[in-house]
Amino acid sequence: MAASAHRGAPLTPEEIYSTALRLIDVGGVDGLSMRKLAVELDVNPMSLYHHVDNKTALLRRVCALVASHLDVPEDDDAPWTEQLRDLGFACRVSARRHPSLWLYALSHPEVTGNDHLIWTALDRILADAGVDEKAQVYARKTLFALLSGFILGETTGALNEQGGSADPDKTFEAFLNFAIAGLSAF
């Protein structure tokens, strides 16, 4: 890999994605541009296109980077209810750490794709819960909608505006209890 004329060191994909994530965390997805990323990396903007085709492809890679850091529950002998809780907590921790990226990904599913680690883990958990393959798509979409709503409400502060001063951690526990009870009935 050739070194940039500006910086003197080769540009790596990992450096691109982690720098993009840092810029997203500071200024949001809309604040990220290939030009701003290039300035941050001290390279010519065209150098980035040797690694990614466009901003959507970059965001896909950044989402994959964030997913690689998720503490996704292992496929072990733990009950599906515990694994679903662990997956929910992992998503919440990640959403709190990278709220702008999560909000963007919730409304732009093309950046996560169907092979995302979260989906793979959720499909396995649903199978462990006894949800048959035909019904998994509905269970998956329902649980995703519930989690998305919670993350959206918590990230934007809307949960705080819904009356009362409920503890956010207890509210998340209640959300998980409702999701598990609903899935058990499903």
C-alpha positions in Angstrom: 0.0 0.0 0.0 1.5 3.3 -1.0 2.1 6.0 1.6 0.2 9.3 1.3 2.2 12.3 0.1 0.8 14.2 3.1 1.3 11.8 6.0 4.1 9.5 4.9 2.5 6.3 6.2 0.1 3.9 4.5 -3.6 4.3 5.1 -5.3 1.3 6.6 -8.9 0.3 6.5 -9.0 0.0 10.3 -7.7 3.6 10.6 -10.3 4.9 8.2 -13.2 3.2 10.0 -12.2 4.0 13.5 -11.6 7.7 12.5 -14.9 7.8 10.8 -16.6 6.4 13.9 -14.9 9.0 16.1 -16.1 11.8 13.7 -19.6 10.4 13.8 -19.6 10.3 17.6 -18.6 13.9 17.7 -20.6 15.4 14.8 -23.2 12.8 13.8 -23.5 11.0 10.5 -24.6 14.1 8.7 -21.5 15.8 9.8 -19.3 13.2 8.3 -18.0 13.7 4.8 -15.3 12.0 2.8 -13.5 15.3 2.6 -13.6 15.8 6.4 -12.5 12.3 7.0 -9.6 12.8 4.6 -8.6 16.0 6.4 -8.6 14.2 9.7 -6.5 11.4 8.2 -4.2 13.9 6.5 -4.7 12.3 3.1 -6.1 13.4 -0.3 -9.9 12.6 -0.3 -9.4 10.4 -3.4 -7.2 8.1 -1.3 -10.2 7.0 0.6 -11.9 5.7 -2.5 -9.2 3.0 -2.8 -10.8 1.5 0.4 -14.5 2.3 0.1 -16.7 3.1 -2.9 -18.8 5.8 -1.2 -20.2 7.1 2.1 -22.8 4.3 2.4 -20.1 1.7 1.9 -18.0 3.5 4.6 -21.0 3.5 7.0 -21.5 -0.2 6.4 -17.9 -0.8 7.4 -18.2 1.5 10.4 -21.4 -0.4 11.5 -19.5 -3.7 11.1 -16.7 -2.3 13.3 -19.2 -1.3 16.0 -20.8 -4.8 15.7 -17.5 -6.5 16.1 -17.2 -4.8 19.6 -20.7 -5.9 20.7 -20.7 -8.4 23.5 -23.0 -10.8 21.7 -24.1 -13.8 23.8 -22.4 -17.0 23.0 -24.2 -20.1 21.7 -24.0 -21.9 25.0 -26.3 -23.7 27.4 -27.7 -20.5 28.8 -31.5 -20.2 28.7 -32.8 -18.2 25.7 -34.3 -15.7 28.1 -30.9 -14.9 29.5 -29.3 -14.7 26.0 -32.1 -12.3 24.8 -31.4 -10.1 27.9 -27.7 -10.2 27.2 -28.2 -9.3 23.5 -30.6 -6.4 24.5 -28.0 -5.1 27.0 -25.2 -5.3 24.4 -27.3 -3.3 21.9 -28.2 -0.7 24.6 -24.5 -0.3 25.6 -23.5 0.2 22.0 -26.3 2.6 21.3 -25.3 4.7 24.3 -21.7 4.7 23.2 -22.5 5.6 19.5 -26.0 7.2 19.5 -25.6 9.0 16.2 -24.6 5.9 14.4 -27.4 3.8 16.0 -30.0 6.4 15.1 -28.8 6.5 11.6 -28.7 2.7 11.3 -32.3 2.4 12.6 -33.6 4.5 9.7 -31.1 3.2 7.1 -31.2 -0.6 7.3 -29.0 -0.8 4.2 -25.9 0.0 6.3 -26.4 -3.1 8.6 -27.6 -5.8 6.2 -29.2 -9.1 7.0 -25.9 -10.9 8.0 -25.2 -8.5 10.9 -24.0 -10.1 14.1 -27.1 -9.0 15.9 -29.5 -10.7 13.5 -27.4 -13.9 13.6 -27.6 -14.0 17.4 -31.2 -13.1 17.5 -32.2 -15.8 15.0 -30.3 -18.4 17.1 -32.0 -17.2 20.2 -35.4 -17.3 18.6 -34.8 -20.8 17.5 -33.7 -21.7 21.0 -37.0 -20.2 22.2 -38.9 -22.6 20.0 -40.0 -20.1 17.4 -40.4 -22.0 14.1 -38.5 -20.7 11.1 -41.6 -19.2 9.4 -42.6 -17.2 12.4 -39.0 -16.0 13.1 -39.3 -13.2 10.7 -42.3 -11.8 12.6 -40.7 -12.3 16.0 -37.5 -10.7 14.7 -39.2 -7.6 13.3 -41.4 -7.2 16.4 -38.4 -7.4 18.8 -36.4 -5.1 16.5 -39.3 -2.5 16.5 -39.5 -2.7 20.3 -35.7 -2.3 20.8 -35.5 0.4 18.2 -38.3 2.3 19.9 -36.6 2.1 23.2 -33.2 3.1 21.9 -34.8 6.0 19.9 -36.7 7.2 23.0 -33.6 6.9 25.3 -31.2 8.4 22.8 -33.4 11.4 22.0 -34.5 11.9 25.5 -38.2 11.2 24.6 -38.4 8.6 27.4 -37.7 11.3 30.0 -40.5 13.5 28.6 -43.2 10.8 28.9 -44.2 11.8 32.4 -42.6 10.7 35.7 -39.0 10.3 36.5 -38.6 6.5 36.0 -35.1 5.2 36.3 -33.8 4.4 32.8 -32.2 1.1 33.9 -35.4 -0.1 35.5 -37.3 1.0 32.4 -35.0 -1.1 30.3 -35.5 -4.1 32.6 -39.2 -3.6 32.3 -38.9 -3.5 28.5 -36.9 -6.7 28.5 -39.5 -8.4 30.7 -42.3 -7.4 28.4 -40.3 -8.6 25.3 -39.6 -12.0 27.0 -43.2 -12.4 28.1 -44.4 -11.5 24.6 -42.0 -13.9 23.0 -42.9 -16.6 25.4 -46.6 -16.2 24.5 -45.8 -16.0 20.8 
